[in-house]
Amino acid sequence: MPFCKECGTFYTRSIGICPKCNEAELLKMHKEEACPNDEEHKQKAKASWLKLILGLPAFILFIAGLYYIWHSLSR
């Protein structure tokens, strides 16, 4: 059985490379691919805040308008 000199893991020859070291490399590569760059992240954050700032008051005004219409029709 081969012995990995970096991490000390025993593995079979059918695998070919150390599964523990290869897993760490794959996780590192996946993390780099998954993280968006700063500009893209800032644009998405700005868009979400803009939706919140405009959407919440619009929703409140909509509910107040419905209440006003309902209240005026019930008289």
Protein Blocks (a to p, Z undefined) as FASTA:
>chain_A
ZZdfklopacdfklopafklmmmmmmmmmmmmmpccfklmmmmmmmmmmmmmmmmmmmmm
mmmmmmmmmmmmmZZ
